[in-house]
């Protein structure tokens, strides 16, 4: 998955399925580019609501699919 291609989903409600087939639903509220990430790959943050202070982080290699809902 190339996360540069999903930036149009920023701040929208999404469904994420990871490589272990776990599904999470939340808002795509933050991301880190590969250049700014010590691990060298894109990562995103999904929050249960737009006002949540914590959520779930995913590296690009951990995402099987992501779609707007």
Protein Blocks (a to p, Z undefined) as FASTA:
>chain_A
ZZklmmmmgoiacddddfkopacddddfbdcdfklpmnlpacddddfbfkbcbdcdddfk
lpmbdcdZZ
